[in-house]
Structures are given as C-alpha cells and as structure tokens.
Amino acid sequence: METLDNVPQVIFTTAYDEFALKAFEVNALDYLLKPIQPERLKEGIAKLPEVKNEKEAVESTQLTLNDQVFVKDGDKCWFVSLSNIRLF
C-alpha cells in the first residue's frame, strides 16, 4: 500500500497480530484478528466514510475497467487491473 498513488480503504483481516502497527502506518481503517467477531467487523465497517445518497453509494461501489483488485496467491500478492481480467 505504501507504493500506491491511490490508496484504497482497507480493513486487514488476519490471524497474525505482529503486522498491526505496519497496517496502521499505511492508513488501514482497521485490523481484525481471526476468528473475526461480528461486532468488531461492524465497528470496522462503521469507520468507512458515509455516502450522502443512494445514487452516490451505487456510483462509488461500482468498479470500472480502470479499477484494480487485490490478488493473493500463496505468498505472492499484486493488484490486477480489471481491464486485464477475462473470467472469474
């Protein structure tokens, strides 16, 4: 996340507490330890900025070909542009 120009809003979910400080150094919204408690997840989601109206909510959540998704495969992680994805 440190190298991204447009940093996404991220809530880390992991079984490892030793990375929490680093997550907040890169402006994570929250850091949840597994097993995730529903109340803690609710608190983390509540930290997301509020959307003013339903139309804005839909527009802000719809992805475009210019957006990227985070992919983790074993120890490897990267962002993939949606324009490069052909099939899920």
PDB file of N, CA, C and O in Angstrom:
ATOM      1  N   MET A   1       0.817  -1.196   0.000  1.00  0.00           N
ATOM      2  CA  MET A   1       0.000   0.000   0.000  1.00  0.00           C
ATOM      3  C   MET A   1       0.860   1.260   0.000  1.00  0.00           C
ATOM      4  O   MET A   1       0.419   2.318  -0.449  1.00  0.00           O
ATOM      5  N   GLU A   2       2.082   1.145   0.502  1.00  0.00           N
ATOM      6  CA  GLU A   2       2.958   2.318   0.569  1.00  0.00           C
ATOM      7  C   GLU A   2       3.302   2.868  -0.806  1.00  0.00           C
ATOM      8  O   GLU A   2       3.561   4.063  -0.949  1.00  0.00           O
ATOM      9  N   THR A   3       3.307   2.019  -1.805  1.00  0.00           N
ATOM     10  CA  THR A   3       3.749   2.439  -3.130  1.00  0.00           C
ATOM     11  C   THR A   3       2.604   2.870  -4.041  1.00  0.00           C
ATOM     12  O   THR A   3       2.843   3.277  -5.177  1.00  0.00           O
ATOM     13  N   LEU A   4       1.376   2.788  -3.566  1.00  0.00           N
ATOM     14  CA  LEU A   4       0.225   3.117  -4.400  1.00  0.00           C
ATOM     15  C   LEU A   4      -0.024   4.614  -4.442  1.00  0.00           C
ATOM     16  O   LEU A   4       0.132   5.303  -3.434  1.00  0.00           O
ATOM     17  N   ASP A   5      -0.410   5.116  -5.602  1.00  0.00           N
ATOM     18  CA  ASP A   5      -0.799   6.518  -5.733  1.00  0.00           C
ATOM     19  C   ASP A   5      -2.185   6.741  -5.147  1.00  0.00           C
ATOM     20  O   ASP A   5      -2.416   7.728  -4.448  1.00  0.00           O
ATOM     21  N   ASN A   6      -3.107   5.828  -5.430  1.00  0.00           N
ATOM     22  CA  ASN A   6      -4.468   5.907  -4.915  1.00  0.00           C
ATOM     23  C   ASN A   6      -4.667   4.761  -3.931  1.00  0.00           C
ATOM     24  O   ASN A   6      -4.941   3.627  -4.325  1.00  0.00           O
ATOM     25  N   VAL A   7      -4.528   5.069  -2.663  1.00  0.00           N
ATOM     26  CA  VAL A   7      -4.605   4.028  -1.635  1.00  0.00           C
ATOM     27  C   VAL A   7      -6.063   3.700  -1.339  1.00  0.00           C
ATOM     28  O   VAL A   7      -6.845   4.590  -1.006  1.00  0.00           O
ATOM     29  N   PRO A   8      -6.432   2.426  -1.460  1.00  0.00           N
ATOM     30  CA  PRO A   8      -7.817   2.044  -1.165  1.00  0.00           C
ATOM     31  C   PRO A   8      -8.059   2.038   0.339  1.00  0.00           C
ATOM     32  O   PRO A   8      -7.117   2.025   1.131  1.00  0.00           O
ATOM     33  N   GLN A   9      -9.318   2.048   0.715  1.00  0.00           N
ATOM     34  CA  GLN A   9      -9.684   1.931   2.121  1.00  0.00           C
ATOM     35  C   GLN A   9      -9.652   0.449   2.462  1.00  0.00           C
ATOM     36  O   GLN A   9     -10.386  -0.343   1.871  1.00  0.00           O
ATOM     37  N   VAL A  10      -8.803   0.070   3.415  1.00  0.00           N
ATOM     38  CA  VAL A  10      -8.562  -1.334   3.688  1.00  0.00           C
ATOM     39  C   VAL A  10      -8.799  -1.652   5.161  1.00  0.00           C
ATOM     40  O   VAL A  10      -8.369  -0.920   6.053  1.00  0.00           O
ATOM     41  N   ILE A  11      -9.490  -2.756   5.388  1.00  0.00           N
ATOM     42  CA  ILE A  11      -9.592  -3.346   6.713  1.00  0.00           C
ATOM     43  C   ILE A  11      -8.848  -4.679   6.613  1.00  0.00           C
ATOM     44  O   ILE A  11      -9.299  -5.597   5.928  1.00  0.00           O
ATOM     45  N   PHE A  12      -7.721  -4.778   7.292  1.00  0.00           N
ATOM     46  CA  PHE A  12      -6.945  -6.014   7.263  1.00  0.00           C
ATOM     47  C   PHE A  12      -7.625  -7.070   8.127  1.00  0.00           C
ATOM     48  O   PHE A  12      -8.093  -6.775   9.226  1.00  0.00           O
ATOM     49  N   THR A  13      -7.676  -8.283   7.633  1.00  0.00           N
ATOM     50  CA  THR A  13      -8.190  -9.416   8.399  1.00  0.00           C
ATOM     51  C   THR A  13      -7.131 -10.507   8.332  1.00  0.00           C
ATOM     52  O   THR A  13      -6.796 -11.003   7.256  1.00  0.00           O
ATOM     53  N   THR A  14      -6.614 -10.870   9.491  1.00  0.00           N
ATOM     54  CA  THR A  14      -5.510 -11.815   9.525  1.00  0.00           C
ATOM     55  C   THR A  14      -5.457 -12.533  10.864  1.00  0.00           C
ATOM     56  O   THR A  14      -6.089 -12.108  11.832  1.00  0.00           O
ATOM     57  N   ALA A  15      -4.715 -13.599  10.914  1.00  0.00           N
ATOM     58  CA  ALA A  15      -4.511 -14.336  12.157  1.00  0.00           C
ATOM     59  C   ALA A  15      -3.228 -13.881  12.855  1.00  0.00           C
ATOM     60  O   ALA A  15      -2.896 -14.403  13.919  1.00  0.00           O
ATOM     61  N   TYR A  16      -2.511 -12.933  12.287  1.00  0.00           N
ATOM     62  CA  TYR A  16      -1.211 -12.516  12.799  1.00  0.00           C
ATOM     63  C   TYR A  16      -1.254 -11.094  13.327  1.00  0.00           C
ATOM     64  O   TYR A  16      -1.501 -10.156  12.569  1.00  0.00           O
ATOM     65  N   ASP A  17      -1.017 -10.925  14.622  1.00  0.00           N
ATOM     66  CA  ASP A  17      -1.090  -9.593  15.214  1.00  0.00           C
ATOM     67  C   ASP A  17       0.177  -8.767  15.014  1.00  0.00           C
ATOM     68  O   ASP A  17       0.156  -7.556  15.233  1.00  0.00           O
ATOM     69  N   GLU A  18       1.285  -9.397  14.601  1.00  0.00           N
ATOM     70  CA  GLU A  18       2.550  -8.665  14.514  1.00  0.00           C
ATOM     71  C   GLU A  18       2.596  -7.640  13.379  1.00  0.00           C
ATOM     72  O   GLU A  18       3.524  -6.832  13.328  1.00  0.00           O
ATOM     73  N   PHE A  19       1.636  -7.653  12.483  1.00  0.00           N
ATOM     74  CA  PHE A  19       1.639  -6.702  11.366  1.00  0.00           C
ATOM     75  C   PHE A  19       0.698  -5.516  11.585  1.00  0.00           C
ATOM     76  O   PHE A  19       0.557  -4.670  10.701  1.00  0.00           O
ATOM     77  N   ALA A  20       0.064  -5.446  12.735  1.00  0.00           N
ATOM     78  CA  ALA A  20      -0.925  -4.398  13.001  1.00  0.00           C
ATOM     79  C   ALA A  20      -0.315  -3.001  12.906  1.00  0.00           C
ATOM     80  O   ALA A  20      -0.890  -2.123  12.263  1.00  0.00           O
ATOM     81  N   LEU A  21       0.828  -2.782  13.529  1.00  0.00           N
ATOM     82  CA  LEU A  21       1.449  -1.465  13.501  1.00  0.00           C
ATOM     83  C   LEU A  21       1.741  -1.031  12.078  1.00  0.00           C
ATOM     84  O   LEU A  21       1.470   0.112  11.708  1.00  0.00           O
ATOM     85  N   LYS A  22       2.291  -1.929  11.279  1.00  0.00           N
ATOM     86  CA  LYS A  22       2.597  -1.609   9.880  1.00  0.00           C
ATOM     87  C   LYS A  22       1.319  -1.263   9.107  1.00  0.00           C
ATOM     88  O   LYS A  22       1.318  -0.354   8.278  1.00  0.00           O
ATOM     89  N   ALA A  23       0.231  -1.994   9.384  1.00  0.00           N
ATOM     90  CA  ALA A  23      -1.035  -1.727   8.702  1.00  0.00           C
ATOM     91  C   ALA A  23      -1.508  -0.305   8.978  1.00  0.00           C
ATOM     92  O   ALA A  23      -1.965   0.384   8.066  1.00  0.00           O
ATOM     93  N   PHE A  24      -1.402   0.134  10.220  1.00  0.00           N
ATOM     94  CA  PHE A  24      -1.855   1.489  10.545  1.00  0.00           C
ATOM     95  C   PHE A  24      -0.886   2.548  10.026  1.00  0.00           C
ATOM     96  O   PHE A  24      -1.288   3.688   9.794  1.00  0.00           O
ATOM     97  N   GLU A  25       0.372   2.191   9.844  1.00  0.00           N
ATOM     98  CA  GLU A  25       1.328   3.123   9.240  1.00  0.00           C
ATOM     99  C   GLU A  25       0.965   3.435   7.794  1.00  0.00           C
ATOM    100  O   GLU A  25       1.309   4.500   7.281  1.00  0.00           O
ATOM    101  N   VAL A  26       0.270   2.511   7.136  1.00  0.00           N
ATOM    102  CA  VAL A  26      -0.169   2.749   5.759  1.00  0.00           C
ATOM    103  C   VAL A  26      -1.648   3.135   5.710  1.00  0.00           C
ATOM    104  O   VAL A  26      -2.299   3.000   4.674  1.00  0.00           O
ATOM    105  N   ASN A  27      -2.168   3.612   6.832  1.00  0.00           N
ATOM    106  CA  ASN A  27      -3.528   4.168   6.946  1.00  0.00           C
ATOM    107  C   ASN A  27      -4.648   3.149   6.780  1.00  0.00           C
ATOM    108  O   ASN A  27      -5.676   3.449   6.174  1.00  0.00           O
ATOM    109  N   ALA A  28      -4.454   1.959   7.311  1.00  0.00           N
ATOM    110  CA  ALA A  28      -5.542   0.982   7.305  1.00  0.00           C
ATOM    111  C   ALA A  28      -6.700   1.521   8.147  1.00  0.00           C
ATOM    112  O   ALA A  28      -6.487   2.193   9.156  1.00  0.00           O
ATOM    113  N   LEU A  29      -7.922   1.219   7.720  1.00  0.00           N
ATOM    114  CA  LEU A  29      -9.080   1.625   8.505  1.00  0.00           C
ATOM    115  C   LEU A  29      -9.174   0.836   9.805  1.00  0.00           C
ATOM    116  O   LEU A  29      -9.569   1.374  10.839  1.00  0.00           O
ATOM    117  N   ASP A  30      -8.813  -0.433   9.746  1.00  0.00           N
ATOM    118  CA  ASP A  30      -8.886  -1.280  10.924  1.00  0.00           C
ATOM    119  C   ASP A  30      -8.038  -2.519  10.690  1.00  0.00           C
ATOM    120  O   ASP A  30      -7.582  -2.776   9.576  1.00  0.00           O
ATOM    121  N   TYR A  31      -7.833  -3.282  11.758  1.00  0.00           N
ATOM    122  CA  TYR A  31      -7.030  -4.503  11.707  1.00  0.00           C
ATOM    123  C   TYR A  31      -7.747  -5.524  12.574  1.00  0.00           C
ATOM    124  O   TYR A  31      -7.768  -5.400  13.798  1.00  0.00           O
ATOM    125  N   LEU A  32      -8.333  -6.528  11.944  1.00  0.00           N
ATOM    126  CA  LEU A  32      -9.138  -7.511  12.660  1.00  0.00           C
ATOM    127  C   LEU A  32      -8.404  -8.842  12.713  1.00  0.00           C
ATOM    128  O   LEU A  32      -7.888  -9.331  11.708  1.00  0.00           O
ATOM    129  N   LEU A  33      -8.371  -9.417  13.913  1.00  0.00           N
ATOM    130  CA  LEU A  33      -7.744 -10.718  14.084  1.00  0.00           C
ATOM    131  C   LEU A  33      -8.775 -11.824  13.941  1.00  0.00           C
ATOM    132  O   LEU A  33      -9.903 -11.713  14.420  1.00  0.00           O
ATOM    133  N   LYS A  34      -8.360 -12.899  13.268  1.00  0.00           N
ATOM    134  CA  LYS A  34      -9.230 -14.068  13.110  1.00  0.00           C
ATOM    135  C   LYS A  34      -9.176 -14.899  14.383  1.00  0.00           C
ATOM    136  O   LYS A  34      -8.120 -14.945  15.015  1.00  0.00           O
ATOM    137  N   PRO A  35     -10.225 -15.539  14.784  1.00  0.00           N
ATOM    138  CA  PRO A  35     -11.547 -15.517  14.145  1.00  0.00           C
ATOM    139  C   PRO A  35     -12.202 -14.151  14.368  1.00  0.00           C
ATOM    140  O   PRO A  35     -12.185 -13.600  15.469  1.00  0.00           O
ATOM    141  N   ILE A  36     -12.771 -13.635  13.300  1.00  0.00           N
ATOM    142  CA  ILE A  36     -13.344 -12.289  13.341  1.00  0.00           C
ATOM    143  C   ILE A  36     -14.678 -12.306  14.078  1.00  0.00           C
ATOM    144  O   ILE A  36     -15.577 -13.090  13.774  1.00  0.00           O
ATOM    145  N   GLN A  37     -14.770 -11.419  15.048  1.00  0.00           N
ATOM    146  CA  GLN A  37     -16.007 -11.268  15.805  1.00  0.00           C
ATOM    147  C   GLN A  37     -16.942 -10.334  15.041  1.00  0.00           C
ATOM    148  O   GLN A  37     -16.507  -9.266  14.610  1.00  0.00           O
ATOM    149  N   PRO A  38     -18.208 -10.698  14.859  1.00  0.00           N
ATOM    150  CA  PRO A  38     -19.142  -9.856  14.097  1.00  0.00           C
ATOM    151  C   PRO A  38     -19.203  -8.410  14.594  1.00  0.00           C
ATOM    152  O   PRO A  38     -19.308  -7.485  13.788  1.00  0.00           O
ATOM    153  N   GLU A  39     -19.139  -8.209  15.889  1.00  0.00           N
ATOM    154  CA  GLU A  39     -19.208  -6.841  16.431  1.00  0.00           C
ATOM    155  C   GLU A  39     -17.982  -6.026  16.032  1.00  0.00           C
ATOM    156  O   GLU A  39     -18.105  -4.840  15.722  1.00  0.00           O
ATOM    157  N   ARG A  40     -16.798  -6.648  16.034  1.00  0.00           N
ATOM    158  CA  ARG A  40     -15.580  -5.941  15.623  1.00  0.00           C
ATOM    159  C   ARG A  40     -15.620  -5.613  14.136  1.00  0.00           C
ATOM    160  O   ARG A  40     -15.166  -4.547  13.723  1.00  0.00           O
ATOM    161  N   LEU A  41     -16.163  -6.528  13.327  1.00  0.00           N
ATOM    162  CA  LEU A  41     -16.300  -6.256  11.903  1.00  0.00           C
ATOM    163  C   LEU A  41     -17.247  -5.081  11.687  1.00  0.00           C
ATOM    164  O   LEU A  41     -16.989  -4.209  10.857  1.00  0.00           O
ATOM    165  N   LYS A  42     -18.321  -5.065  12.424  1.00  0.00           N
ATOM    166  CA  LYS A  42     -19.289  -3.964  12.332  1.00  0.00           C
ATOM    167  C   LYS A  42     -18.620  -2.633  12.690  1.00  0.00           C
ATOM    168  O   LYS A  42     -18.863  -1.620  12.033  1.00  0.00           O
ATOM    169  N   GLU A  43     -17.786  -2.634  13.719  1.00  0.00           N
ATOM    170  CA  GLU A  43     -17.068  -1.418  14.114  1.00  0.00           C
ATOM    171  C   GLU A  43     -16.108  -0.967  13.014  1.00  0.00           C
ATOM    172  O   GLU A  43     -15.987   0.227  12.738  1.00  0.00           O
ATOM    173  N   GLY A  44     -15.439  -1.914  12.398  1.00  0.00           N
ATOM    174  CA  GLY A  44     -14.509  -1.580  11.320  1.00  0.00           C
ATOM    175  C   GLY A  44     -15.225  -0.986  10.119  1.00  0.00           C
ATOM    176  O   GLY A  44     -14.770   0.000   9.540  1.00  0.00           O
ATOM    177  N   ILE A  45     -16.336  -1.584   9.753  1.00  0.00           N
ATOM    178  CA  ILE A  45     -17.119  -1.085   8.620  1.00  0.00           C
ATOM    179  C   ILE A  45     -17.677   0.306   8.922  1.00  0.00           C
ATOM    180  O   ILE A  45     -17.808   1.135   8.022  1.00  0.00           O
ATOM    181  N   ALA A  46     -18.003   0.558  10.188  1.00  0.00           N
ATOM    182  CA  ALA A  46     -18.535   1.871  10.574  1.00  0.00           C
ATOM    183  C   ALA A  46     -17.514   2.984  10.376  1.00  0.00           C
ATOM    184  O   ALA A  46     -17.884   4.157  10.342  1.00  0.00           O
ATOM    185  N   LYS A  47     -16.246   2.639  10.245  1.00  0.00           N
ATOM    186  CA  LYS A  47     -15.194   3.642  10.024  1.00  0.00           C
ATOM    187  C   LYS A  47     -15.140   4.124   8.582  1.00  0.00           C
ATOM    188  O   LYS A  47     -14.480   5.119   8.284  1.00  0.00           O
ATOM    189  N   LEU A  48     -15.830   3.425   7.685  1.00  0.00           N
ATOM    190  CA  LEU A  48     -15.861   3.864   6.286  1.00  0.00           C
ATOM    191  C   LEU A  48     -16.570   5.200   6.182  1.00  0.00           C
ATOM    192  O   LEU A  48     -17.553   5.433   6.885  1.00  0.00           O
ATOM    193  N   PRO A  49     -16.090   6.078   5.321  1.00  0.00           N
ATOM    194  CA  PRO A  49     -16.777   7.364   5.154  1.00  0.00           C
ATOM    195  C   PRO A  49     -18.221   7.155   4.717  1.00  0.00           C
ATOM    196  O   PRO A  49     -18.522   6.267   3.919  1.00  0.00           O
ATOM    197  N   GLU A  50     -19.100   7.980   5.250  1.00  0.00           N
ATOM    198  CA  GLU A  50     -20.514   7.858   4.887  1.00  0.00           C
ATOM    199  C   GLU A  50     -20.772   8.428   3.505  1.00  0.00           C
ATOM    200  O   GLU A  50     -20.138   9.397   3.088  1.00  0.00           O
ATOM    201  N   VAL A  51     -21.698   7.822   2.809  1.00  0.00           N
ATOM    202  CA  VAL A  51     -22.092   8.265   1.478  1.00  0.00           C
ATOM    203  C   VAL A  51     -23.369   9.077   1.629  1.00  0.00           C
ATOM    204  O   VAL A  51     -24.265   8.701   2.385  1.00  0.00           O
ATOM    205  N   LYS A  52     -23.452  10.199   0.904  1.00  0.00           N
ATOM    206  CA  LYS A  52     -24.558  11.136   1.104  1.00  0.00           C
ATOM    207  C   LYS A  52     -25.902  10.633   0.602  1.00  0.00           C
ATOM    208  O   LYS A  52     -26.926  10.899   1.231  1.00  0.00           O
ATOM    209  N   ASN A  53     -25.927   9.923  -0.502  1.00  0.00           N
ATOM    210  CA  ASN A  53     -27.210   9.449  -1.015  1.00  0.00           C
ATOM    211  C   ASN A  53     -27.028   8.111  -1.729  1.00  0.00           C
ATOM    212  O   ASN A  53     -25.906   7.673  -1.983  1.00  0.00           O
ATOM    213  N   GLU A  54     -28.143   7.480  -2.042  1.00  0.00           N
ATOM    214  CA  GLU A  54     -28.098   6.137  -2.627  1.00  0.00           C
ATOM    215  C   GLU A  54     -27.402   6.122  -3.984  1.00  0.00           C
ATOM    216  O   GLU A  54     -26.639   5.203  -4.279  1.00  0.00           O
ATOM    217  N   LYS A  55     -27.664   7.146  -4.820  1.00  0.00           N
ATOM    218  CA  LYS A  55     -27.035   7.196  -6.140  1.00  0.00           C
ATOM    219  C   LYS A  55     -25.519   7.284  -5.997  1.00  0.00           C
ATOM    220  O   LYS A  55     -24.783   6.601  -6.710  1.00  0.00           O
ATOM    221  N   GLU A  56     -25.061   8.117  -5.084  1.00  0.00           N
ATOM    222  CA  GLU A  56     -23.629   8.247  -4.842  1.00  0.00           C
ATOM    223  C   GLU A  56     -23.054   6.932  -4.321  1.00  0.00           C
ATOM    224  O   GLU A  56     -21.929   6.569  -4.663  1.00  0.00           O
ATOM    225  N   ALA A  57     -23.814   6.223  -3.502  1.00  0.00           N
ATOM    226  CA  ALA A  57     -23.371   4.936  -2.956  1.00  0.00           C
ATOM    227  C   ALA A  57     -23.171   3.928  -4.079  1.00  0.00           C
ATOM    228  O   ALA A  57     -22.169   3.215  -4.107  1.00  0.00           O
ATOM    229  N   VAL A  58     -24.122   3.869  -5.004  1.00  0.00           N
ATOM    230  CA  VAL A  58     -24.016   2.926  -6.118  1.00  0.00           C
ATOM    231  C   VAL A  58     -22.843   3.304  -7.003  1.00  0.00           C
ATOM    232  O   VAL A  58     -22.066   2.438  -7.407  1.00  0.00           O
ATOM    233  N   GLU A  59     -22.706   4.588  -7.309  1.00  0.00           N
ATOM    234  CA  GLU A  59     -21.614   5.027  -8.174  1.00  0.00           C
ATOM    235  C   GLU A  59     -20.260   4.787  -7.525  1.00  0.00           C
ATOM    236  O   GLU A  59     -19.294   4.455  -8.213  1.00  0.00           O
ATOM    237  N   SER A  60     -20.178   4.951  -6.211  1.00  0.00           N
ATOM    238  CA  SER A  60     -18.892   4.791  -5.547  1.00  0.00           C
ATOM    239  C   SER A  60     -18.517   3.321  -5.375  1.00  0.00           C
ATOM    240  O   SER A  60     -17.347   3.014  -5.144  1.00  0.00           O
ATOM    241  N   THR A  61     -19.478   2.409  -5.481  1.00  0.00           N
ATOM    242  CA  THR A  61     -19.160   0.994  -5.289  1.00  0.00           C
ATOM    243  C   THR A  61     -19.042   0.234  -6.604  1.00  0.00           C
ATOM    244  O   THR A  61     -18.573  -0.904  -6.609  1.00  0.00           O
ATOM    245  N   GLN A  62     -19.450   0.825  -7.705  1.00  0.00           N
ATOM    246  CA  GLN A  62     -19.334   0.144  -8.986  1.00  0.00           C
ATOM    247  C   GLN A  62     -17.899   0.276  -9.497  1.00  0.00           C
ATOM    248  O   GLN A  62     -17.345   1.373  -9.563  1.00  0.00           O
ATOM    249  N   LEU A  63     -17.322  -0.850  -9.850  1.00  0.00           N
ATOM    250  CA  LEU A  63     -15.977  -0.844 -10.374  1.00  0.00           C
ATOM    251  C   LEU A  63     -16.006  -0.600 -11.875  1.00  0.00           C
ATOM    252  O   LEU A  63     -16.969  -0.949 -12.558  1.00  0.00           O
ATOM    253  N   THR A  64     -14.944   0.000 -12.373  1.00  0.00           N
ATOM    254  CA  THR A  64     -14.800   0.228 -13.808  1.00  0.00           C
ATOM    255  C   THR A  64     -13.554  -0.509 -14.290  1.00  0.00           C
ATOM    256  O   THR A  64     -12.807  -1.065 -13.485  1.00  0.00           O
ATOM    257  N   LEU A  65     -13.334  -0.513 -15.578  1.00  0.00           N
ATOM    258  CA  LEU A  65     -12.155  -1.170 -16.133  1.00  0.00           C
ATOM    259  C   LEU A  65     -10.858  -0.526 -15.652  1.00  0.00           C
ATOM    260  O   LEU A  65      -9.794  -1.141 -15.739  1.00  0.00           O
ATOM    261  N   ASN A  66     -10.935   0.717 -15.140  1.00  0.00           N
ATOM    262  CA  ASN A  66      -9.740   1.399 -14.638  1.00  0.00           C
ATOM    263  C   ASN A  66      -9.402   0.992 -13.209  1.00  0.00           C
ATOM    264  O   ASN A  66      -8.308   1.287 -12.728  1.00  0.00           O
ATOM    265  N   ASP A  67     -10.329   0.315 -12.519  1.00  0.00           N
ATOM    266  CA  ASP A  67     -10.094  -0.109 -11.140  1.00  0.00           C
ATOM    267  C   ASP A  67      -9.227  -1.351 -11.093  1.00  0.00           C
ATOM    268  O   ASP A  67      -9.046  -2.053 -12.088  1.00  0.00           O
ATOM    269  N   GLN A  68      -8.694  -1.602  -9.899  1.00  0.00           N
ATOM    270  CA  GLN A  68      -7.854  -2.773  -9.685  1.00  0.00           C
ATOM    271  C   GLN A  68      -8.413  -3.588  -8.526  1.00  0.00           C
ATOM    272  O   GLN A  68      -9.104  -3.059  -7.655  1.00  0.00           O
ATOM    273  N   VAL A  69      -8.105  -4.877  -8.528  1.00  0.00           N
ATOM    274  CA  VAL A  69      -8.454  -5.755  -7.425  1.00  0.00           C
ATOM    275  C   VAL A  69      -7.169  -6.344  -6.869  1.00  0.00           C
ATOM    276  O   VAL A  69      -6.190  -6.542  -7.589  1.00  0.00           O
ATOM    277  N   PHE A  70      -7.193  -6.618  -5.583  1.00  0.00           N
ATOM    278  CA  PHE A  70      -6.042  -7.197  -4.910  1.00  0.00           C
ATOM    279  C   PHE A  70      -6.117  -8.709  -5.022  1.00  0.00           C
ATOM    280  O   PHE A  70      -7.153  -9.308  -4.732  1.00  0.00           O
ATOM    281  N   VAL A  71      -5.027  -9.322  -5.441  1.00  0.00           N
ATOM    282  CA  VAL A  71      -4.985 -10.773  -5.625  1.00  0.00           C
ATOM    283  C   VAL A  71      -3.849 -11.324  -4.770  1.00  0.00           C
ATOM    284  O   VAL A  71      -2.730 -10.811  -4.797  1.00  0.00           O
ATOM    285  N   LYS A  72      -4.154 -12.377  -4.010  1.00  0.00           N
ATOM    286  CA  LYS A  72      -3.136 -13.066  -3.219  1.00  0.00           C
ATOM    287  C   LYS A  72      -3.155 -14.525  -3.616  1.00  0.00           C
ATOM    288  O   LYS A  72      -4.199 -15.177  -3.596  1.00  0.00           O
ATOM    289  N   ASP A  73      -1.987 -15.032  -3.978  1.00  0.00           N
ATOM    290  CA  ASP A  73      -1.839 -16.427  -4.365  1.00  0.00           C
ATOM    291  C   ASP A  73      -0.650 -16.985  -3.598  1.00  0.00           C
ATOM    292  O   ASP A  73       0.496 -16.769  -3.990  1.00  0.00           O
ATOM    293  N   GLY A  74      -0.913 -17.703  -2.504  1.00  0.00           N
ATOM    294  CA  GLY A  74       0.170 -18.188  -1.660  1.00  0.00           C
ATOM    295  C   GLY A  74       0.891 -17.016  -1.032  1.00  0.00           C
ATOM    296  O   GLY A  74       0.271 -16.210  -0.338  1.00  0.00           O
ATOM    297  N   ASP A  75       2.195 -16.906  -1.262  1.00  0.00           N
ATOM    298  CA  ASP A  75       2.992 -15.809  -0.710  1.00  0.00           C
ATOM    299  C   ASP A  75       3.056 -14.599  -1.630  1.00  0.00           C
ATOM    300  O   ASP A  75       3.601 -13.561  -1.252  1.00  0.00           O
ATOM    301  N   LYS A  76       2.513 -14.720  -2.818  1.00  0.00           N
ATOM    302  CA  LYS A  76       2.580 -13.630  -3.797  1.00  0.00           C
ATOM    303  C   LYS A  76       1.310 -12.788  -3.737  1.00  0.00           C
ATOM    304  O   LYS A  76       0.205 -13.314  -3.610  1.00  0.00           O
ATOM    305  N   CYS A  77       1.488 -11.465  -3.833  1.00  0.00           N
ATOM    306  CA  CYS A  77       0.358 -10.532  -3.816  1.00  0.00           C
ATOM    307  C   CYS A  77       0.588  -9.473  -4.895  1.00  0.00           C
ATOM    308  O   CYS A  77       1.719  -9.053  -5.136  1.00  0.00           O
ATOM    309  N   TRP A  78      -0.484  -9.056  -5.530  1.00  0.00           N
ATOM    310  CA  TRP A  78      -0.386  -7.988  -6.511  1.00  0.00           C
ATOM    311  C   TRP A  78      -1.767  -7.405  -6.782  1.00  0.00           C
ATOM    312  O   TRP A  78      -2.791  -7.986  -6.421  1.00  0.00           O
ATOM    313  N   PHE A  79      -1.768  -6.244  -7.425  1.00  0.00           N
ATOM    314  CA  PHE A  79      -3.007  -5.620  -7.876  1.00  0.00           C
ATOM    315  C   PHE A  79      -3.158  -5.907  -9.363  1.00  0.00           C
ATOM    316  O   PHE A  79      -2.198  -5.807 -10.126  1.00  0.00           O
ATOM    317  N   VAL A  80      -4.374  -6.264  -9.766  1.00  0.00           N
ATOM    318  CA  VAL A  80      -4.658  -6.585 -11.161  1.00  0.00           C
ATOM    319  C   VAL A  80      -5.720  -5.619 -11.661  1.00  0.00           C
ATOM    320  O   VAL A  80      -6.770  -5.456 -11.039  1.00  0.00           O
ATOM    321  N   SER A  81      -5.444  -4.992 -12.772  1.00  0.00           N
ATOM    322  CA  SER A  81      -6.430  -4.105 -13.390  1.00  0.00           C
ATOM    323  C   SER A  81      -7.603  -4.926 -13.910  1.00  0.00           C
ATOM    324  O   SER A  81      -7.402  -5.982 -14.509  1.00  0.00           O
ATOM    325  N   LEU A  82      -8.815  -4.453 -13.688  1.00  0.00           N
ATOM    326  CA  LEU A  82      -9.986  -5.163 -14.171  1.00  0.00           C
ATOM    327  C   LEU A  82      -9.986  -5.296 -15.687  1.00  0.00           C
ATOM    328  O   LEU A  82     -10.590  -6.220 -16.233  1.00  0.00           O
ATOM    329  N   SER A  83      -9.317  -4.385 -16.361  1.00  0.00           N
ATOM    330  CA  SER A  83      -9.253  -4.481 -17.822  1.00  0.00           C
ATOM    331  C   SER A  83      -8.443  -5.693 -18.271  1.00  0.00           C
ATOM    332  O   SER A  83      -8.546  -6.106 -19.426  1.00  0.00           O
ATOM    333  N   ASN A  84      -7.637  -6.270 -17.376  1.00  0.00           N
ATOM    334  CA  ASN A  84      -6.838  -7.452 -17.705  1.00  0.00           C
ATOM    335  C   ASN A  84      -7.513  -8.760 -17.318  1.00  0.00           C
ATOM    336  O   ASN A  84      -6.981  -9.834 -17.598  1.00  0.00           O
ATOM    337  N   ILE A  85      -8.667  -8.685 -16.685  1.00  0.00           N
ATOM    338  CA  ILE A  85      -9.352  -9.901 -16.242  1.00  0.00           C
ATOM    339  C   ILE A  85     -10.372 -10.306 -17.292  1.00  0.00           C
ATOM    340  O   ILE A  85     -11.196  -9.500 -17.724  1.00  0.00           O
ATOM    341  N   ARG A  86     -10.305 -11.559 -17.693  1.00  0.00           N
ATOM    342  CA  ARG A  86     -11.217 -12.066 -18.713  1.00  0.00           C
ATOM    343  C   ARG A  86     -12.344 -12.907 -18.119  1.00  0.00           C
ATOM    344  O   ARG A  86     -13.461 -12.907 -18.636  1.00  0.00           O
ATOM    345  N   LEU A  87     -12.048 -13.631 -17.019  1.00  0.00           N
ATOM    346  CA  LEU A  87     -13.018 -14.564 -16.470  1.00  0.00           C
ATOM    347  C   LEU A  87     -12.712 -14.817 -15.006  1.00  0.00           C
ATOM    348  O   LEU A  87     -11.553 -14.969 -14.620  1.00  0.00           O
ATOM    349  N   PHE A  88     -13.766 -14.863 -14.187  1.00  0.00           N
ATOM    350  CA  PHE A  88     -13.620 -15.282 -12.789  1.00  0.00           C
ATOM    351  C   PHE A  88     -14.107 -16.700 -12.670  1.00  0.00           C
ATOM    352  O   PHE A  88     -14.082 -17.272 -11.580  1.00  0.00           O
TER     353      PHE A  88
END
